[in-house]
Amino acid sequence: MREIKFRAWNVLENKMIPWEEMWSILGVTSITTYEHQHDSIGKTKPLYIPMQYTGLKDKNGKEIYEGDILYGNEDENDTVVYEENKFILQPLGDDSIFWEKSEVIGNIYENKELLND
């Protein structure tokens, strides 16, 4: 059985935090409950962006989360996304490399320079 875990991107502090830390900060009791802030035009945006653990690890044993950037497909980096009730690699989709042969090299929030054009 796959372990259900999360982490969250803290939008205000620009840092990744474990889900447990978010719970202790905000008293969050539900995965869908997190505070929001309003931008300059009054539009609501989240303070925390949750990302789910895929249940998989890379070739170095590092846990792979939604939003991670993986290296392992020749010259392109792939991003982990949750789509149609499953985790896939973009741009590869279901025809992806073997997860266990790839390596987590960053994530879409802290390492935007690693994203393909």
URQUIZI-V795381 format. One record per backbone hydrogen bond with DSSP energy under -0.5 kcal/mol. NH is the residue of the N-H (numbers start at 1). CO is the residue of the C=O. Records with the same first field share a line. If there is no record, write none. Layout:
NH = CO / CO
//
This chain:
5 = 3
7 = 51
8 = 17
9 = 49
10 = 8 / 15
11 = 9 / 47
12 = 47
14 = 10
15 = 10
17 = 8
19 = 6
21 = 18
22 = 18
23 = 19
24 = 20
25 = 21
26 = 22
27 = 23
33 = 30
34 = 32
37 = 45
39 = 43
42 = 39
45 = 37
47 = 35
48 = 35
49 = 9
50 = 48
51 = 7
53 = 5
54 = 64
58 = 62
59 = 102
61 = 58
64 = 56
65 = 63
66 = 52
67 = 80
68 = 65
69 = 106
70 = 68 / 78
71 = 103
72 = 76
73 = 76
74 = 72
76 = 73
78 = 70
79 = 90
80 = 68
81 = 88
83 = 81 / 86
86 = 83
88 = 81
89 = 93
90 = 79
93 = 89
95 = 92
96 = 94
101 = 98
102 = 99
103 = 71
105 = 69 / 103
106 = 69
108 = 67
111 = 107
114 = 111
115 = 112
//
